[in-house]
Amino acid sequence: MQRLDIGQKILSENERYAQENSRLLAEKRLVCYNLISSPGSGKTSLLVRTIQALTNQVRIGVIEGDIQTDLDARRIRTTGAPAIQINTQGACHLSAVQVNGALHQLPLDQLDLVFIENVGNLVCPGAFELGEHGKIVVLSVAEGDDKPAKYPGIFAKSRAMVINKVDLLHSGAVDFSVDRAQQDACRLNPQLAIFRVSARTGEGLDPWCQWLKGQAVSVRA
Amino acid sequence: MQRLDIGQKILSENERYAQENSRLLAEKRLVCYNLISSPGSGKTSLLVRTIQALTNQVRIGVIEGDIQTDLDARRIRTTGAPAIQINTQGACHLSAVQVNGALHQLPLDQLDLVFIENVGNLVCPGAFELGEHGKIVVLSVAEGDDKPAKYPGIFAKSRAMVINKVDLLHSGAVDFSVDRAQQDACRLNPQLAIFRVSARTGEGLDPWCQWLKGQAVSVRA
């Protein structure tokens, strides 16, 4: 019983900040997506490409979550977009209070869309609401097509799935059935929007960017 | 204070079972390694190849940890090796009590080496001792060479690092500096044994298998 009580207290502190983040995003009429994936699925590369493709169309800011280093925020800033780095110092996910601090460091009045790049972890980040509009799961084809079946939680909760590194499929360098991954993910989540991209070559970026643009516009409307 | 007390109680229950596992492994003169990595680094493929390569030399049993499905245990059993599947039902790591139950289901008297394949997660599993002899971190080149710097904990704690999917390097399909990954990992852990393999093509398996054989022999000696 004692364990349950304390679990609830921690959750409710996170929820309180998540609600505050949600309120702040609504006030600023910003859309905010929480990117979740395994380490190395290519979230940062996807963001760099997306920011470049949407220059002069959607003004993007980024909150970077990592256990250590500011490598990712520095990569984002090369595009000219503002990026705030959070180091969790060992923690396996971002919390709403950390995101709250970072939101207040971003120039929110000059943005349309905020991406939160969570710590690379396909399990824990999905359990912590940050006040975002939705979660987006990124899956690299190098990870294998069995991941939706084996890690169902985040695929069930996400608004969109980005299948990344599709350039590796053409060369036959990896064994990955796009059909299997999509079918398993859609079984868990029939409303899931699915995009197939290569952040490395730029393939497939256009539908993804158009969808994001639509999301940003819908919040401004 | 209350939170600290309870944290200690949970840890000590895990530690108690970890000690019991360690005692059981010593009694049976078995070596046991805990494989930790991101989802999709190729742990199961590496095990399948390793079991095949060490047939008639080292008798291997496997404990498979996954959130859902028994896909991995079934893949291991195609080799003829015994495999016990644990489903964590959402939990992001294996616990020592789960491993204890699985050890008692394996034919320990007929084995030399037990692999525990942990839940795919580069963060949380490293914090829970299972009674194993050591941890082995697997890193796929598709994940990027910045992972030791960004997720230092598990690289600092592991006895060995297996850099997998090196076949992707030859085709230029991924950008990954083996030197950078190795240097960052060795800075964290100068004693780390490092192997470069492709579980897909079989490249580099021999030094890895010889090392494992040496580990199994040293426990029997």
Interface residues (C-beta under 8 A of the other chain):
Chain A: Q2 R3 I6 S38 P39 G40 S41 D66 I67 Q68 T69 L71 G90 C92 V119 G120 N121 L122 V123 C124 S140 A142 E143 G144 D146 K147 A149 K150 Y151 P152 G153 K165 D167 L168 S171 A173 V174 D175
Chain B: Q2 R3 I6 I10 S38 P39 G40 S41 D66 I67 Q68 T69 L71 G90 C92 V119 G120 N121 L122 V123 C124 S140 A142 E143 G144 D146 K147 A149 K150 Y151 P152 G153 K165 D167 L168 S171 A173 V174 R200
